[in-house]
Amino acid sequence: MGFDWSDAQGPAQKVDEELQEVRAHLVAGVSGGHDASMQPDDASSEALEEELGDLLFAVVNLCRKAGVHAALALDKANAKFVRRFTRIEALAHERNIDVGTAGVTVLDGLWDEVKRGEAR
């Protein structure tokens, strides 16, 4: 049919475009009086869902054009997250840190530590 990108650059640009649209919807949701403790109205939720779907579709196309199986890449990312978070829990236990109340800053620090340890 010919309606396809010639290389991975096209879908990479589309990912950027779709991410900008998602960000715009998130900002509109926040400026519209929504916060993390409030549920967005149905129209806002549906619009954001549509934009996130477009973003996911663009990412899948990027994977395809880059020669990467999207589902396998996602499975590996999930496994990496579980592996790292399990290590975070172990470090927190060793240091008497309560993961449930530690806060994002402390957990991000542990995450970065675990990630640096994997890079060696």
Sine and cosine of phi, psi and omega as CSV:
sin_phi,cos_phi,sin_psi,cos_psi,sin_omega,cos_omega
0.00,0.00,-0.45,0.89,0.08,-1.00
1.00,0.08,0.04,1.00,-0.02,-1.00
-1.00,-0.08,0.96,0.29,-0.05,-1.00
-0.42,-0.91,0.39,-0.92,0.04,-1.00
-0.98,0.21,0.46,-0.89,0.00,-1.00
-0.99,0.17,-0.41,0.91,-0.01,-1.00
-0.48,-0.88,-0.12,-0.99,-0.07,-1.00
-0.97,0.25,-0.24,0.97,-0.02,-1.00
-0.90,0.43,-0.61,0.79,0.01,-1.00
-0.88,0.48,-0.81,0.58,0.02,-1.00
-0.92,0.39,-0.45,0.89,0.07,-1.00
-0.90,0.43,-0.67,0.74,0.06,-1.00
-0.91,0.41,-0.60,0.80,0.03,-1.00
-0.91,0.42,-0.61,0.79,0.07,-1.00
-0.86,0.50,-0.72,0.70,0.03,-1.00
-0.85,0.52,-0.72,0.69,-0.01,-1.00
-0.88,0.48,-0.74,0.68,-0.03,-1.00
-0.92,0.39,-0.59,0.81,0.04,-1.00
-0.90,0.43,-0.63,0.78,0.07,-1.00
-0.88,0.48,-0.63,0.77,0.01,-1.00
-0.92,0.38,-0.64,0.77,0.06,-1.00
-0.88,0.47,-0.72,0.69,0.01,-1.00
-0.86,0.51,-0.65,0.76,0.02,-1.00
-0.88,0.47,-0.65,0.76,0.04,-1.00
-0.92,0.39,-0.61,0.79,0.03,-1.00
-0.91,0.42,-0.68,0.73,0.04,-1.00
-0.89,0.45,-0.68,0.73,0.02,-1.00
-0.89,0.46,-0.60,0.80,0.03,-1.00
-0.91,0.41,-0.65,0.76,0.02,-1.00
-0.94,0.34,-0.73,0.69,-0.03,-1.00
-0.95,0.33,-0.32,0.95,0.04,-1.00
-0.99,0.11,0.17,0.99,0.07,-1.00
0.99,-0.11,0.12,0.99,0.02,-1.00
-1.00,-0.03,0.60,-0.80,0.14,-0.99
-0.66,-0.75,-0.06,-1.00,-0.10,-0.99
-0.88,0.48,-0.40,0.92,-0.04,-1.00
-1.00,-0.05,-0.07,1.00,-0.04,-1.00
-0.93,-0.38,0.54,-0.84,0.10,-0.99
-1.00,0.05,0.73,-0.68,0.06,-1.00
-0.93,0.37,0.38,-0.93,0.05,-1.00
-0.92,0.38,0.25,-0.97,-0.09,-1.00
-0.86,0.52,-0.65,0.76,-0.02,-1.00
-0.91,0.41,-0.69,0.73,0.03,-1.00
-0.90,0.43,-0.67,0.74,-0.01,-1.00
-0.90,0.44,-0.69,0.72,0.01,-1.00
-0.91,0.41,-0.64,0.77,0.01,-1.00
-0.91,0.41,-0.68,0.73,0.04,-1.00
-0.91,0.43,-0.67,0.74,0.04,-1.00
-0.85,0.52,-0.67,0.74,0.01,-1.00
-0.90,0.44,-0.70,0.72,0.00,-1.00
-0.91,0.40,-0.64,0.77,0.05,-1.00
-0.91,0.41,-0.61,0.80,0.08,-1.00
-0.88,0.48,-0.68,0.73,0.05,-1.00
-0.88,0.47,-0.64,0.76,0.02,-1.00
-0.89,0.45,-0.73,0.69,0.02,-1.00
-0.88,0.48,-0.67,0.74,0.02,-1.00
-0.88,0.48,-0.67,0.74,0.02,-1.00
-0.91,0.42,-0.64,0.77,0.02,-1.00
-0.90,0.43,-0.66,0.75,0.04,-1.00
-0.88,0.47,-0.65,0.76,0.05,-1.00
-0.91,0.41,-0.60,0.80,0.07,-1.00
-0.88,0.47,-0.70,0.71,0.05,-1.00
-0.85,0.53,-0.73,0.68,-0.04,-1.00
-0.86,0.52,-0.74,0.67,-0.04,-1.00
-0.95,0.32,-0.40,0.92,0.04,-1.00
-1.00,0.05,-0.04,1.00,0.03,-1.00
0.98,0.19,0.44,0.90,-0.02,-1.00
-0.91,-0.41,0.71,-0.71,0.05,-1.00
-0.98,0.21,0.91,-0.42,-0.12,-0.99
-0.84,0.54,-0.71,0.71,-0.04,-1.00
-0.91,0.41,-0.62,0.78,0.04,-1.00
-0.92,0.39,-0.65,0.76,0.03,-1.00
-0.88,0.47,-0.66,0.75,0.02,-1.00
-0.92,0.39,-0.66,0.75,0.05,-1.00
-0.86,0.50,-0.68,0.74,0.01,-1.00
-0.92,0.39,-0.61,0.79,0.04,-1.00
-0.91,0.42,-0.66,0.75,0.05,-1.00
-0.89,0.46,-0.70,0.72,0.01,-1.00
-0.89,0.45,-0.65,0.76,0.03,-1.00
-0.90,0.44,-0.67,0.75,0.04,-1.00
-0.88,0.48,-0.73,0.68,0.00,-1.00
-0.87,0.49,-0.70,0.71,0.00,-1.00
-0.86,0.50,-0.73,0.68,-0.02,-1.00
-0.92,0.38,-0.68,0.74,-0.03,-1.00
-0.92,0.39,-0.58,0.81,0.08,-1.00
-0.88,0.48,-0.65,0.76,0.04,-1.00
-0.92,0.39,-0.61,0.79,0.07,-1.00
-0.86,0.50,-0.71,0.70,0.01,-1.00
-0.87,0.49,-0.64,0.76,0.01,-1.00
-0.91,0.41,-0.71,0.70,0.04,-1.00
-0.88,0.47,-0.68,0.73,0.01,-1.00
-0.87,0.48,-0.68,0.74,0.02,-1.00
-0.89,0.46,-0.71,0.71,0.02,-1.00
-0.86,0.51,-0.53,0.85,-0.09,-1.00
-0.98,-0.22,0.19,0.98,-0.01,-1.00
0.83,0.56,0.68,0.74,0.06,-1.00
-0.97,-0.23,0.78,-0.62,0.07,-1.00
-1.00,0.10,0.94,-0.34,-0.05,-1.00
-0.85,0.53,-0.59,0.81,-0.04,-1.00
-0.92,0.40,-0.42,0.91,-0.04,-1.00
-0.85,-0.52,0.05,1.00,-0.10,-0.99
-0.91,0.41,-0.54,0.84,-0.03,-1.00
1.00,-0.02,0.32,-0.95,-0.09,-1.00
-0.90,0.43,-0.63,0.77,-0.05,-1.00
-0.88,0.47,-0.72,0.69,0.00,-1.00
-0.91,0.42,-0.71,0.70,-0.02,-1.00
-0.91,0.41,-0.61,0.79,0.08,-1.00
-0.89,0.46,-0.63,0.78,0.05,-1.00
-0.89,0.46,-0.69,0.72,0.05,-1.00
-0.90,0.43,-0.67,0.75,0.02,-1.00
-0.84,0.54,-0.74,0.67,-0.01,-1.00
-0.89,0.46,-0.62,0.79,0.05,-1.00
-0.89,0.46,-0.72,0.69,0.02,-1.00
-0.89,0.45,-0.69,0.73,-0.02,-1.00
-0.89,0.45,-0.68,0.74,0.06,-1.00
-0.88,0.47,-0.63,0.78,0.01,-1.00
-0.90,0.44,-0.55,0.83,0.03,-1.00
-0.96,0.28,-0.45,0.90,-0.07,-1.00
-0.96,0.26,-0.28,0.96,-0.04,-1.00
-0.95,0.30,0.00,0.00,0.00,0.00
